[in-house]
Amino acid sequence: MARYRGPKTKIARKFGEPIFGPDKVLEKKNYPPGFHGQAARRRKKSEYGLQLKEKQKAKYTYGVLERQFSNLFKKASAAKGVTGEVLLQLLESRLDNVVFRLGLAASRPGARQLVSHKHVTVNGEVVNIPSYQLRPGDIVGVREKSKSLEVIADALTSHRSNQYAWLEWDGTQMVGKFLNRPEREEIPENIKEQLIVELYSK
């Protein structure tokens, strides 16, 4: 599956936020990359520029490509509720994101790799599709043969269990339950979803 493989620090500096996780370079250089980086920060962006930037930030944060993102937006538009919030809920309901939120991987790309390599199960069955949409009540676990993987153990060691109200984690069984789609205030990502809705509405 195609995904962004370029320099992550450069993208994080573009948005001025550690969207790929803690970044020492970003802490030192919290301004856009390039020769005119600091000057670019002072220039006023157009309305369209702000909307586009917000969409790109969401895409990079969740590791979703343009066509996938566009399809998710169409799905959110057709669903009941506030379109922007539903869009974020759909992104949070992706299997790779939930694997990351449960602490089985240190990053979303790491979670995507675990899913793709068939280390993750949903309701007891191996699922290797990172974009798989979870439904309330689904049980996400680690395949029996994969429970001793060092990368999973290391990630769980540094993760605070039951950190998110919409997820439930059982460390002894190494399974998590997707209780429900999160409310907007429960999603920690700094994304202005209304700007994305405005962009697609043009």
C-alpha positions in Angstrom: 0.0 0.0 0.0 1.4 3.4 -0.9 2.1 5.8 1.9 4.3 8.8 2.7 7.9 7.8 3.1 9.6 11.2 2.9 11.4 13.2 5.7 9.1 13.5 8.7 10.8 16.3 10.4 10.4 18.5 7.3 6.7 17.9 7.3 6.4 18.5 11.1 8.2 21.8 10.7 5.9 22.8 7.9 2.9 22.5 10.3 4.8 23.6 13.4 3.6 20.6 15.3 5.1 17.2 16.2 2.5 15.3 14.2 4.7 12.2 13.9 5.6 12.2 17.6 8.4 13.9 19.7 11.0 15.5 17.5 14.2 17.1 18.8 14.8 19.0 15.6 11.4 20.6 15.7 12.0 21.8 19.2 15.1 23.7 18.0 13.7 24.8 14.7 10.0 25.5 15.2 9.6 27.3 11.8 9.0 26.1 8.2 11.9 24.5 6.4 13.8 26.1 3.6 15.8 29.3 3.1 12.8 31.6 3.7 11.5 29.5 6.6 11.3 32.2 9.3 10.1 34.8 6.9 7.4 32.5 5.6 6.0 32.2 9.1 5.2 35.9 9.1 3.4 35.9 5.8 -0.4 35.9 6.0 -2.0 32.8 4.4 -5.1 32.9 2.3 -8.3 31.3 3.4 -7.8 28.5 0.9 -4.2 28.1 2.1 -5.3 27.6 5.7 -8.0 25.1 4.7 -5.6 23.1 2.5 -3.0 23.1 5.3 -5.5 21.7 7.7 -6.5 18.9 5.3 -2.8 18.0 4.7 -2.1 18.0 8.5 -5.0 15.5 9.0 -3.8 13.3 6.1 -0.2 13.2 7.4 -1.3 12.7 11.0 -3.4 9.6 10.3 -1.2 8.4 7.4 -4.1 8.5 4.8 -3.6 9.3 1.1 -5.7 11.7 -0.9 -8.2 9.2 -2.4 -8.8 7.4 1.0 -9.3 10.8 2.7 -11.7 11.9 0.0 -13.7 8.7 0.3 -13.8 9.1 4.1 -15.1 12.7 3.7 -17.9 11.5 1.4 -18.8 8.8 4.0 -18.8 11.5 6.8 -21.0 13.8 4.7 -23.6 11.1 4.1 -23.7 10.2 7.8 -25.8 11.8 10.6 -24.1 14.3 12.7 -21.6 17.1 12.2 -19.5 16.2 9.1 -16.1 17.4 10.5 -16.6 15.5 13.8 -17.8 12.3 12.0 -14.7 12.5 9.7 -12.4 12.5 12.7 -14.4 9.7 14.3 -13.9 7.6 11.1 -10.2 8.3 11.2 -10.0 7.3 14.8 -11.9 4.1 14.1 -9.3 2.8 11.7 -7.6 -0.4 12.9 -4.1 1.0 12.6 -5.1 4.1 14.7 -6.7 2.0 17.4 -3.7 -0.3 17.6 -1.6 2.8 18.1 -4.0 4.3 20.7 -4.0 1.0 22.6 -0.2 1.2 22.9 0.7 -1.8 20.8 2.9 0.4 18.7 4.9 3.5 19.4 3.6 5.3 16.2 0.9 5.0 13.6 3.4 3.8 10.9 4.5 1.1 13.4 0.9 0.2 14.0 0.2 0.0 10.3 3.2 -2.4 9.9 1.9 -4.6 12.7 -1.5 -4.9 11.0 0.0 -5.5 7.5 2.3 -8.2 8.9 -0.7 -10.1 10.3 0.2 -9.6 14.0 -3.3 -8.2 14.9 -6.7 -9.8 15.3 -10.2 -8.4 15.3 -12.8 -10.5 17.1 -10.3 -13.5 17.0 -9.7 -13.3 13.3 -6.4 -12.0 11.7 -7.0 -8.7 9.9 -4.2 -7.2 7.8 -6.0 -4.2 6.4 -4.8 -1.0 8.3 -7.9 1.0 7.1 -10.3 -1.6 8.5 -13.2 0.3 10.2 -13.9 -0.9 13.7 -17.4 -1.0 15.1 -18.4 -0.5 18.7 -17.8 -3.8 20.6 -15.0 -5.1 18.4 -12.2 -6.8 20.2 -8.7 -6.0 19.0 -5.9 -8.3 20.1 -2.4 -9.6 19.3 -2.1 -12.9 17.5 -0.9 -15.7 19.9 2.4 -16.2 18.0 3.1 -12.4 18.1 2.6 -11.8 21.8 6.3 -12.2 22.5 7.4 -9.6 19.9 9.9 -7.2 21.4 8.5 -4.2 19.5 5.1 -4.8 21.1 6.5 -5.3 24.6 8.6 -2.1 24.3 5.6 -0.1 23.1 3.3 -1.3 25.9 6.0 -0.6 28.6 6.1 3.1 27.7 2.3 3.4 27.2 -0.2 4.4 29.9 -3.0 1.9 29.9 -6.7 2.9 29.5 -5.7 6.3 28.4 -8.7 6.9 26.2 -12.3 6.6 27.3 -13.5 5.0 24.2 -11.0 2.1 24.5 -10.6 -0.6 27.1 -7.3 -2.5 27.5 -6.7 -5.9 29.2 -3.0 -6.2 29.7 -3.1 -9.8 30.9 -4.9 -11.0 27.8 -3.3 -8.4 25.5 -6.7 -7.4 24.0 -8.5 -4.1 23.8 -12.1 -3.3 23.2 -13.4 -0.6 20.9 -16.2 0.7 23.1 -17.6 3.5 20.9 -16.5 6.2 18.5 -14.9 9.0 20.5 -16.6 12.4 21.0 -14.7 15.4 19.5 -13.4 16.6 22.9 -11.9 13.1 23.5 -9.8 13.2 20.4 -6.4 14.9 21.3 -5.3 15.8 17.7 -5.0 19.5 17.1 -7.0 19.6 13.8 -9.5 22.3 12.9 -12.0 20.0 11.1 -14.3 22.8 10.1 -11.7 24.2 7.8 -11.5 20.8 6.0 -15.3 20.8 5.6 -15.2 24.3 4.1 -12.4 23.2 1.7 -14.5 20.3 0.4 -17.6 22.4 0.2 -16.2 24.8 -2.4 
